[in-house]
Amino acid sequence: MKFGRKATAAVLTIASTFDASNAFVSPTYNTHHAVAFTHSLPKAVPHTSSMLSSTTESKSTETETETETETPKTDDTYSDLTPEFTEAKAKILAFISQSEIPVSPTMLETLQHFINEYFTSCNRASLVEGSIVTAESTLGAMSSVIKYGVQHGLKDPFLFSTSHKALRGIDPEAEDGNEVDYYKFGVDFFKPCMDVEKSPVLGGDNLDKAMEQLENGENVIFLANHQSEADPQVVSVAFEKMGHAVPAAEMVYVAGHKVTTDPLAVPFSMGRNLICIHSKKHINADPDTKSTKMRQNIGAMGDMLKMLASPKGTALWVAPSGGRDRRDVESGDIPIADFDQKTIDMFRLMGNKSKKPTHFYSMSMRTYELCPPPDNVETGVGEQRNVRYGPVGVSISEELVLEGGLESREAFRQLAFDKAEEGYNALLEELDIN
């Protein structure tokens, strides 16, 4: 399926709208260093011997670090755990510190911080009445992240194509022998940190309508604000809660390069259907690969058009802001970032070129507390991962319908943003967030 001149020009401009931070699961790791695990992982996950023995070079000459302005936590912050969780956390920390991992102290500290945060979050979840979260399940989840991150992010880096089909382990022969359900792995990792019972899903009737359109072979594109690295997992949990588990698993996400190159992000991304693009910043970082990346972006848009034009309906999630919402450090508020005109124009163009009915909905997400992003974005590496237990929220707007041609472009963008903001404010009220 080929693009005309106008469509090709639009494809070339879309990269500029996607910030490198448009990565739904992207713990920033320094991949200049190799990781070699010589000790056994904790019992929750089988050990894979000789996990890595060669140095992995960084895939990008320009990476992004987001530095948080909040006061760093001390070890005392993580001391208030139950005995079971204290013991389980000690096992994984001992493995990390005792293994022969030739990485920088900063990288090791980042991973230890992530472990502390995750165990604290899951411990709180385990104390809720009726919770099935245990120290053993938490140990298993974190061990899996480390195992898969090393295996697929460093030892034998998984290569994503411009469009990636989720690896579910259902048909090992078709997945080059894979027997792991990476979709389930990702959901199971983050779901314990969500207070699902208290997590509102608003606009249920609108979601039902969208799913009916999808079932009829039509396309549905969700224009969403983006707050957390775990947003895809939140979408899955919310859709499952409303009885739409299958469409949740089949959703296609538009993703930046970080989620396909970062060692810890890779296994989560392997479980998602993706359209992979390079941001303008990433394209310009290395002049020698610029033309290749631009061709890959065109290829990604071609793959997306094929999806939208296929007999089966396609559900697609994209963040038109190009990155995560950031906290206002003065007020403490977390406003949603504005939607980019060119991004929305591109997806409307793709919908028109598919020759199939394509429906647009705004999706509002309040997921900031689950994995709060740092306040600032700077060049470099070293972001710490934060995890919080608590409710999250998702709201689906009514279908976005606006008559008109080119003159309606700005009006449609504004409508999409206004509906997202309206749903977001409703979530704040539902969650009792002032």
N, C-alpha and C positions, 0 to 999 in steps of 0.2 A: 504494500500500500504506500503510494508516494505522496509527498507533499507538494502543493503548488508553491509559487514564490512567496506569497503572503504568509502561508502557513509555516514555511521554512524560516522566514524572518521572525515569526512569533516564537518558534522553538528556540532560536538562538538568543532571544531576549529573556526567556523564562528563567534561565540560569541565574541571572542577576537578581532575581527576587528571592532566591533561596539562600538564606544565611547558612554558614557551615554548622551552626548550632541546631539546624533543623534535623535533629537526630533523636528519635524517641527513646533509644537506649544507648547511651554513649559515654560510659565511664572513660575519661581521657587517660590513656596509658602511654608511656614512653616506649615505643616499639623499637628503639635503637638497641635495646637490651634483649638478650636471650633469657629464657627461663628454663631451668632444668630441674625437674622434680625427681629426687632420688629416694625420697622416703614415701611410705604408703600414705594415701589419703585416709582420713578417718573412715571407719567401717561402713558408714552410710552409703558410700559410693565405691565400687570396685576400682582398684588401682590400675592405671595404665603405665607400665614401666617405660623408662627412658622417654618421657613425654617430649623432651626437646633437647637437642644437642648442638644446634647451630644458631648463629646469630641472625635475628630477623631485622632487616633494615626498615626504616620508616618509609611508608608509602607516600608521604607528602612532605614537601619542603616547608609548608606553612601549616601549622596546626593552631588550634584555638584553645585557650584556657579561659575559664570563667572563674573569677576570683570572688569569694564570698566575703562580705564586709562584716558579717556577724562574728562575735567572739568565738574562737575555736573552743571545742569542748576538751575537757581534761579527762584523764583516766578515771577520776572519781565519778564523772558523770555516768559511766557505764558500770559502776560497781554494784548498783542496786538491782541485781538479777537474782532469780530463784536459784537454789543450788544446782538443779538440773541444767539450767541454761548456762550457769557459770562454768560447769564442767564441760558442757558441749562446746562452748566458745573457746575454752582453754585448749581443747583438742585441735581445733582448726587453726588457732593462733600459733600453737606449738608447731604444727605442721608447716605453716608459712615461715616461721622464724628459723626452724631447724633445717629446712630443706636448703639445698645448695642452689639458691636462686640468685644469679649474678645480675641483680637489678640495682638501680639507684636507691638510696635511702628514701628519697621522696616517693618513689613508686611503691615501695614496701609500706611506707606510712599511709599512703592513700588506700591501699588494700586493707590494711588493719583498721583504718577508720570506717571503711565500708562494712567490714565484718562486725565491728562494734555497733554501728547503727542498725544493721539488719537484725542482730540478735536482740538488741534492746526493743526494737519494734515488735518482733515476733513474741518476745516474752510478755509484753503488754497485751498482745492479742490473746495469748494463752490463758490469761487471767480472766477473760470475759466468759461469763456463764455460757456453757454449751460449745465453747471453742474446741476445735479438733487440732489446733496448733500445738505441737510438742517440741521439746528440745531436740529430740531425735529427728523430727521432720525438718527442723530448721538447719540442723547440721547437714542433713542430706541435701537440702536445697543449695546451701552455700558451697558444699563440696562439689556439686554438679556444675555450678557456675565456674569454679576454678578449673575443674577437669576439662569442661568443654571449651572454656576460653583459651586454655593452653593448647589443647588438641587442634582446634579449628582456627584460632586466632594467631598462634605462634608456630607450633610445630609443623603443621601442614595447613597453611592459611587457606580457608575456603574462599573460592573465587565466585563472586556474584556476577551474573550476566546483567544486562540492562533491565531485564525483567526476571524476577526470581519467583519460583513456585515454592510454597512452604513445604518443608520436609517434615512429614508426619510419621514416617516409619511404617506406614500401612502396606506399602508395596516396595519392599527392599530391592527387588530387581530393577524397578524403575528409578530408584533413588541411589543407584550405585552401591547397593548393599546396606544402606542406612536402615537401622531398626529403631531409632530414637524419634519420639514425637516431640520435636522442638517447640511446637506451638503449645502443647500441654506443659512442657517444662517451663516456658516463660510465664504462663498464667499461674501455674502452681507456685512459682517463686514469689510473685508480687501479691497474689490474692490474700495470703495471710496477713499482709500489712493493711488491708482494707477492711473497714467495719462495714461489711456488705449490707447487713440488716438496716443500718442507719444511712445508707448511701442512696439518695434519691435519683430516680430516672424520670425526668419530666418529659412531657410531649409523647406519651405512649401511643396515643392515637396516630400521631404523625409518623412515628416509627413504624407502626403497623401498616400504614398506607405505603410508606417507602418500601417495606419488605414485600408487600403485595405487588407493587410495580416491578420489583426485582424478580419475583417469582414468575411474572408474566413475560420475562425476557427483556425488560427494559432496564436502562442504566440509572443508577442513583449515585450522585456525587455529594459527599458531605464536606462542606466548607467549615473547618473547625478552628477554634483557637487551640493553642498548644501550650501546656504548662509543665508536663512531667515527662521524664524519660520513659515512664511506664504507661503512657497514654494508650498505646494499643492494647495492653493488658486490661486497662480500665474499660475500654470500649467492649472488650470481650465479656468481662464480668457483667457490665450493664446490659448488654444485649441478651446474654444468657438469662439474666434475671427477668427479662421481659419475654422470654420464650423464643428467642431468635439466636440460638447457639450456632447453628450451621452457617447462616450469613456472617456471623461474627468471625468465624474461623476463615471464611472465604474472602473477607474484606481485603482490598488491595491498598497498600500505603505508599505514598510518595515519600521517598527518603533521600537524605543527603549522603555524602560519601562516608561520613564518620561511622554510621551504623553498619557499614559493610567492611570497614578496615580496622576498627578498634577491637582488640582481642576479647574484651569482656562483652562487647556489644554484639559481636558476630553470632554467637549461638542463639541469642534472642531473635536476631534478624533472620536466621535460618528457618525459624518457625513461622515467618510471615510472608505473605504474598507482597512483593515489592516492585515498584518502578524506581529504579536507581538513577539519580542524576547527580551531576557535579555543580556545585555552586560557582558563581562567578569568581569568588575569591580563590577557590580551589583550582579553577581552570587557569587563572592567571599566575598561580604560584610557581609553576614550572613551564617556561616557554617551550621547552622541548616536547612536552606532552599536551600542549594546549589544543592543537588540531585534533588529536586523538580523542580527547575528552569532549570536544565539541561534537565530533561525529558520534560519540557514545550517547550524548544527550539527544541528538536527532534520532538515534536508534531507539532510545527509551521512549520518546514520544510516538515513534512508529509502533512500538510494542503496545503502548497504551491504546492507540487507535484500533489496533487489531482486537484487543480485549473488548473495547466498547462496541465494535462492529460485529462481534461474534454472536451467534444465535442465542447464547445464554446471557442473561443480564449480568452486569458487573457493578459491584458496589465499591466505591473508591473514596478514600479519606485523604484530604490534603489540608495543610495549614497555610492559608494564603498570606499570613504574616511573615512566613519564612523562618520562624524561630519561636522559642518559648517566651511566654509572658514573663516580665521581670517585675520584681517588687519595687515600689517607690520607697526608697530608703528613708525619706523624710516623713511620709505619712503612714508607711507600713501597708498601704493598700496594694493590691495586685490587679491593676486594670488589664483588660485584654488588649493585645497589640493590634494596631490597625491592619486591615486586609489590603493586600497589594492589588492594584488594578490589573497589571499585566498577567499576574497569575490567574486571576478569575477569567480574564479574557481568553487565555489559553485553554482553560478547561471548557469554557463555553464553545470555543472553536472546535475542540475535539468532539464534544457532544454533537455539534451540527454535522461534522464530517462523518460521524459514525452511521448516519442515515437511520438512526433509531431514536425513539423517544428517550431523552436524557433528562432526569429530574434532579434539581438542586435543593439541598436542605442545609440550613446552618446547624452546626452542632456546637453547643456550648459545653465546656469542660472545666470543672473546678477540681483539679487534681494537684494543685501546687503543694499542699502539705505532704502528700505521699512521697514525693522526691523533689523537694524544693530546689530549684536551680539557683546557682550563685547570682549575686546582684549585677555583676559587671562582666563584660566580655572583653578579654585582652588576648594579644598574641602570646603563644607559649603553650606549655603543658602543665598539668598538675592539679586538675580540679578534684576536690573531694566529693564523695557521694554521700548524700544524706537521705535517710529513710525515716518516715514517721507513720505510726499506726493511727488510723482514724477514718472517718467517712470521706468518700469522694462523691462527685456528682456529675451527671450527664443530662443534657436537655436537647431535645430535637425540635426544631422550629417547624412551622407549617411550611409547605412547599413554597419555594421562592419563584414567583411568577411575575414577570414584568414584560409587557408588550413593547415592541420597538426594535430598531436595528442598532446601528453604531451609536446613535445619539443616546441610547439607553445604557451604555457601558458604565458610566459613573453612577447612574441611578441604581443599577443592579448591584454594583459593588457596595454602595451605601446601604441598600436594602439587606444584603447578606450580613454586613457588619452589624447593622442595627438589630437584626433578629438574633445574632449571636450574643450581643450585649444584653438584649432583653432577657434571653434565656439564662445568661450568666448571672444577672441580678436576681432572677427568680431562684437560682440555685443558692446564692448567698443568703437569701431570706429563708429558704427551706433548711439550710444548714445552720441558720442562726449565726451568721458571720456578719459583724457590723462593719 
